Amino acid sequence: MTDRFSFDLHATDGAARTGVIHTPRGDIRTPAFMPVGTAATVKAMLPDSVAATGADVLLGNTYHLMLRPTAERIDRLGGLHGFMNWNKPILTDSGGFQVMSLAELRKLTEDGVTFRSHVDGSRHHLSPERSMEIQRLLGSDIVMAFDECPALPADRTRIEDSMRLSMRWAARSRAAFGDRPGYALFGIQQGGLERDLRAESAKALIDIGFEGYAVGGLAVGEGQEAMFGCLDYATDMLPVDKPRYLMGVGKPDDIVGAVKRGIDMMDCVLPSRSGRTGQAFTRHGVVNIKNARHQDDPRPLDEGCSCPACTGYSRAYLHHVFRAKEMISGMLLTWHNLHYFQVIMQEMRTAIAAGTFAEWEAGFHAGRAQGDIDPL
């Protein structure tokens, strides 16, 4: 264990990197996938079960937690780690993205954003300073700077104005974060799909100085090809010796493509949300367990998977409990999906260290291209 935050880069293969982020609450092996615990829980999972999938770090949502049960209440109860019974690192987002996508009647000014809660209509104000205060009350290990993220497509003027506002907010976030040994503040690069704006944003963040850097404003409707095109240059603009985090990504092939382009950390609700709606990610693509073809199938979801859903239950059972709306359906499929995502991360870490990432990637895509096993 360490009493400070640091990052060691262990190996590279092309642009892909593997290393370790050291925090006082434990190490995060990179590339890392962070399951999303929106409201202080990864839905349908116990914390020990999330850890058992191989997750080293969770993501919590500032916006949701500030509204319910409130950051002040969580602080009084000992902080987010104790509150949700998770003793490994936690990264919290700044709340900016959710304010833009979920809140009602929002008003954006230089100071911050005033909005009405989507939960009960109450009025709130989020600024860089308030976001830093909330994340300090939560006790998260990795704190995100407060930013504004316009949905794509958007015109260049809108993206430019938004990016520059976010950079001014990044400087205020850094000042408000203060000196907190053992904790980290990450800056967020913005600029849409405009290369020069991405470069301007990266320079502004590096001048301010952060413990890590995120690529923000992607996976917001631009499509995979455009996202990869942006990552081909945006990632290289960030410091080599600091962790690089791509926010809100994604599907398995998005994750692999991001790692190939130098990304160290990702998060997404997809594995847990898909699990609750009957979708399972496997080495051979996506399985929709709700389909009638599975109702008499005694085989597992994926014969090569060691998760509880695959080692203890048949497709027929998983189909039945999904159709019957039993809670165990979401529990088993979420566990399977989170397990599969962590298997991908571990295999990539191993391949990068061995210098065989290209071969691993080819095998990954070939397996998914095969499609699901034939029906009985």
C-alpha positions in Angstrom: 0.0 0.0 0.0 1.0 3.6 -0.6 0.1 6.9 1.0 0.2 8.8 -2.3 -1.2 8.7 -5.8 1.1 7.7 -8.6 1.2 5.9 -11.9 3.8 3.4 -13.2 3.8 2.6 -16.9 5.1 -1.0 -17.2 5.0 -1.8 -20.9 3.7 -0.5 -24.3 2.8 -2.3 -27.5 2.2 0.2 -30.3 0.1 2.9 -28.6 -1.4 0.4 -26.1 -0.1 0.6 -22.6 -0.2 -1.4 -19.4 0.7 -0.2 -15.9 -0.5 0.4 -12.4 -2.2 3.3 -10.7 -1.2 3.3 -7.0 -3.6 4.8 -4.5 -3.8 4.6 -0.7 -6.8 2.3 -1.1 -5.2 -0.1 -3.4 -3.7 -0.5 -6.9 -5.6 -0.2 -10.2 -4.2 -2.3 -13.0 -4.4 -0.6 -16.4 -5.9 -0.7 -18.8 -8.8 -0.7 -16.3 -12.6 -1.0 -16.8 -14.6 0.7 -14.0 -18.1 -0.6 -13.4 -20.6 2.2 -12.7 -22.1 2.4 -9.3 -24.4 5.3 -10.0 -26.3 5.7 -6.7 -23.7 4.0 -4.5 -24.4 0.6 -5.9 -23.6 -1.4 -9.0 -27.2 -2.4 -9.8 -28.0 -6.1 -9.0 -24.5 -6.7 -7.6 -23.0 -7.0 -4.1 -19.7 -5.1 -3.7 -17.8 -8.4 -3.0 -19.3 -9.8 -6.2 -18.1 -6.8 -8.2 -14.6 -7.3 -6.7 -14.7 -11.0 -7.6 -15.1 -10.1 -11.3 -11.7 -8.5 -11.1 -12.7 -4.8 -10.8 -10.1 -2.7 -9.0 -12.1 0.6 -9.0 -15.7 1.8 -9.2 -17.3 4.9 -10.6 -19.8 6.9 -8.5 -22.0 9.7 -9.8 -21.7 13.1 -8.2 -25.0 14.3 -9.7 -27.1 11.4 -8.4 -25.5 11.2 -5.0 -25.8 15.0 -4.3 -29.5 14.7 -5.0 -30.1 11.5 -3.1 -29.1 10.8 -0.3 -26.9 14.0 -0.4 -23.1 14.3 -0.1 -23.5 15.8 3.4 -25.4 12.8 4.6 -22.9 10.4 3.1 -20.1 12.4 4.8 -21.8 12.2 8.2 -22.1 8.4 7.7 -18.4 8.1 7.2 -17.9 8.6 3.4 -18.9 6.7 0.3 -16.5 3.8 0.8 -18.0 2.8 4.1 -21.5 3.7 3.1 -21.6 1.3 0.2 -19.1 -1.3 1.7 -16.5 -0.9 -1.0 -12.9 -0.6 0.3 -11.1 -0.2 -3.0 -10.6 3.0 -5.0 -13.6 5.0 -6.2 -13.6 7.6 -9.0 -16.4 10.2 -9.0 -17.5 12.2 -12.1 -18.0 15.9 -11.7 -21.8 15.9 -12.3 -21.5 18.1 -15.3 -22.6 15.5 -17.9 -25.7 14.4 -15.9 -26.7 18.0 -15.4 -26.7 18.5 -19.2 -28.5 15.2 -20.0 -30.9 14.7 -17.0 -31.6 17.9 -15.1 -34.6 20.1 -15.9 -34.7 23.8 -16.5 -31.0 24.3 -16.4 -29.3 27.6 -16.7 -25.6 27.9 -17.7 -23.5 30.9 -16.7 -19.8 31.5 -16.2 -20.2 30.6 -12.5 -21.8 27.2 -13.0 -25.1 25.6 -13.7 -28.4 26.1 -11.9 -30.9 23.3 -12.4 -33.9 21.5 -11.1 -33.6 17.9 -9.9 -35.1 15.2 -12.1 -36.0 13.4 -8.9 -38.1 16.0 -7.1 -37.8 19.3 -8.9 -35.7 21.0 -6.2 -33.3 23.7 -7.2 -29.6 23.2 -7.1 -26.4 25.0 -8.2 -23.3 23.2 -9.4 -20.0 25.1 -9.9 -16.4 23.9 -10.0 -16.1 24.8 -6.3 -19.3 23.0 -5.3 -18.4 19.9 -7.4 -15.0 19.7 -5.6 -16.8 20.1 -2.2 -19.3 17.3 -3.0 -16.6 15.0 -4.2 -14.5 15.7 -1.1 -17.5 15.0 1.1 -18.0 11.7 -0.7 -14.4 10.8 -0.1 -13.6 9.6 -3.6 -10.0 8.8 -4.4 -10.1 10.1 -8.0 -12.0 13.4 -8.5 -13.0 14.8 -11.9 -12.7 18.5 -12.7 -16.1 20.1 -13.4 -16.8 20.6 -17.1 -19.4 21.2 -19.7 -20.0 18.6 -22.4 -22.1 19.5 -25.4 -23.8 16.6 -27.3 -22.4 15.9 -30.8 -23.0 16.9 -33.5 -22.7 20.6 -32.5 -21.4 23.6 -34.5 -17.8 24.6 -34.0 -18.6 27.9 -32.2 -20.6 26.0 -29.6 -17.8 23.4 -29.1 -15.1 26.1 -28.9 -17.1 28.2 -26.4 -17.9 25.1 -24.3 -14.3 23.9 -24.3 -12.9 27.3 -23.2 -15.5 27.5 -20.4 -14.5 24.0 -19.3 -10.8 25.1 -19.2 -11.6 28.1 -17.0 -13.6 25.7 -14.8 -10.7 23.3 -14.8 -8.4 26.0 -13.3 -11.1 26.8 -10.7 -11.5 23.0 -9.9 -7.7 22.7 -9.4 -7.7 25.7 -7.0 -10.7 24.5 -5.1 -9.4 20.9 -4.8 -6.4 22.2 -2.9 -3.6 20.1 -1.5 -4.9 16.6 -0.7 -2.1 14.0 -0.5 -3.3 10.5 -1.6 -6.1 11.9 -3.7 -6.1 12.7 -7.4 -7.8 15.3 -9.6 -8.2 14.6 -13.3 -8.6 17.3 -15.9 -10.9 16.7 -18.9 -9.9 17.4 -22.5 -12.7 18.8 -24.6 -13.0 20.1 -28.1 -15.4 17.7 -29.9 -13.9 16.3 -33.1 -11.9 19.5 -33.8 -8.2 18.7 -33.7 -7.0 22.2 -33.0 -9.5 22.6 -30.2 -8.4 19.3 -28.6 -4.8 20.5 -28.8 -5.7 23.9 -27.2 -7.6 22.1 -24.5 -4.7 19.6 -23.7 -2.2 22.5 -23.5 -4.5 24.4 -21.1 -4.9 21.3 -18.8 -1.2 20.5 -18.8 -0.4 24.1 -17.9 -2.8 23.8 -14.9 -1.4 20.4 -14.0 -3.4 17.3 -13.0 -2.7 13.8 -11.6 -4.5 12.3 -14.6 -6.2 13.4 -17.8 -9.5 12.3 -19.4 -10.7 12.5 -22.9 -14.2 13.9 -22.6 -16.9 14.7 -25.0 -16.8 11.4 -26.9 -19.3 8.6 -27.0 -22.0 11.3 -27.1 -23.5 10.4 -30.5 -20.6 10.8 -32.9 -20.3 7.1 -33.8 -17.3 4.7 -33.3 -15.4 5.7 -36.5 -15.4 9.3 -35.5 -14.5 8.5 -31.9 -11.5 6.4 -33.0 -10.5 9.0 -35.5 -10.4 11.6 -32.7 -8.5 9.2 -30.3 -5.9 8.6 -33.0 -4.5 12.1 -32.2 -6.3 13.3 -28.9 -4.6 10.7 -26.7 -1.1 11.6 -27.9 -1.7 15.2 -26.8 -1.9 14.1 -23.1 1.2 13.4 -20.9 2.7 10.0 -21.3 3.5 9.6 -17.6 -0.1 10.2 -16.3 -3.2 8.0 -16.6 -5.5 8.6 -19.6 -9.2 8.1 -19.1 -11.9 7.8 -21.8 -15.2 8.7 -20.2 -18.4 6.7 -20.8 -17.0 3.9 -23.1 -18.3 1.4 -24.0 -19.0 -1.7 -25.9 -16.3 -4.4 -25.9 -15.0 -3.4 -29.4 -15.0 0.3 -28.3 -12.9 -0.6 -25.3 -10.4 -2.6 -27.3 -10.1 0.2 -29.9 -9.5 2.7 -27.2 -6.8 0.7 -25.5 -5.2 0.2 -28.9 -5.0 4.1 -29.1 -3.4 4.6 -25.7 -6.3 4.8 -23.2 -5.7 3.5 -19.7 -9.2 3.7 -18.0 -12.8 3.5 -19.1 -16.2 3.3 -17.6 -19.7 2.4 -18.9 -23.1 1.4 -17.6 -23.5 -1.0 -20.5 -22.5 -4.3 -18.9 -24.9 -3.8 -16.0 -27.7 -2.1 -17.9 -27.6 -4.8 -20.6 -27.6 -7.5 -18.0 -30.9 -6.2 -16.6 -32.5 -6.2 -20.1 -31.5 -9.7 -21.0 -28.4 -9.0 -23.1 -25.2 -11.0 -22.4 -21.8 -10.1 -23.9 -19.7 -13.2 -24.9 -16.6 -14.0 -26.8 -18.9 -14.8 -29.7 -20.9 -11.6 -29.7 -24.1 -10.6 -27.9 -26.7 -13.1 -26.8 -30.3 -12.0 -26.2 -31.5 -14.4 -23.6 -35.1 -13.4 -24.1 -35.2 -15.1 -27.5 -37.3 -18.3 -27.7 -34.3 -20.3 -29.2 -32.8 -20.6 -25.7 -35.9 -22.0 -23.8 -34.9 -25.7 -24.2 -31.1 -25.1 -24.4 -29.2 -26.9 -21.6 -25.8 -25.3 -22.5 -24.2 -22.4 -20.7 -24.1 -18.8 -22.1 -20.4 -19.3 -22.9 -18.7 -22.6 -22.3 -15.4 -20.9 -21.8 -16.6 -18.5 -19.1 -16.0 -19.2 -15.4 -18.6 -16.8 -14.0 -21.5 -18.1 -11.8 -24.0 -17.6 -14.6 -22.0 -19.9 -16.9 -20.8 -22.5 -14.4 -24.1 -23.0 -12.6 -27.0 -22.3 -15.0 -28.2 -23.2 -18.4 -29.5 -20.9 -21.2 -32.9 -22.4 -20.6 -32.9 -21.3 -16.9 -31.6 -17.9 -17.7 -34.3 -17.5 -20.4 -36.9 -18.7 -17.9 -36.0 -16.3 -15.1 -35.8 -13.4 -17.5 -39.2 -14.1 -18.9 -40.6 -14.6 -15.3 -39.1 -11.3 -14.3 -37.2 -12.9 -11.4 -34.5 -10.7 -9.8 -31.8 -13.5 -10.2 -32.0 -12.8 -13.9 -30.5 -9.4 -13.7 -28.0 -10.5 -11.0 -26.6 -13.4 -13.0 -26.5 -11.6 -16.4 -24.9 -8.5 -14.8 -22.3 -10.7 -13.1 -21.5 -12.4 -16.4 -21.2 -9.2 -18.3 -18.9 -7.5 -15.7 -16.8 -10.7 -15.5 -16.5 -10.8 -19.3 -15.4 -7.1 -19.5 -12.8 -7.8 -16.8 -11.5 -10.9 -18.6 -11.0 -8.6 -21.7 -9.0 -6.2 -19.6 -6.8 -8.8 -18.1 -6.1 -10.4 -21.5 -5.2 -7.1 -22.9 -2.8 -6.3 -20.0 -1.2 -9.7 -20.5 -0.9 -9.2 -24.3 0.5 -5.7 -24.1 3.1 -6.9 -21.6 4.1 -9.8 -23.9 4.1 -7.6 -27.0 1.4 -9.6 -28.6 -1.5 -7.1 -28.6 -2.0 -7.2 -32.4 -2.4 -11.0 -32.4 -4.7 -10.9 -29.4 -6.9 -8.2 -31.0 -7.2 -10.2 -34.2 -8.3 -13.2 -32.2 -10.8 -11.1 -30.2 -12.4 -9.7 -33.4 -12.4 -13.2 -35.1 -14.2 -14.7 -32.1 -16.9 -12.1 -32.1 -17.3 -12.3 -35.8 -18.2 -16.0 -35.4 -21.5 -15.1 -33.8 -23.4 -17.1 -31.2 -23.4 -20.9 -31.2 -25.9 -22.6 -33.4 -29.3 -23.3 -31.9 -30.0 -26.9 -30.9 
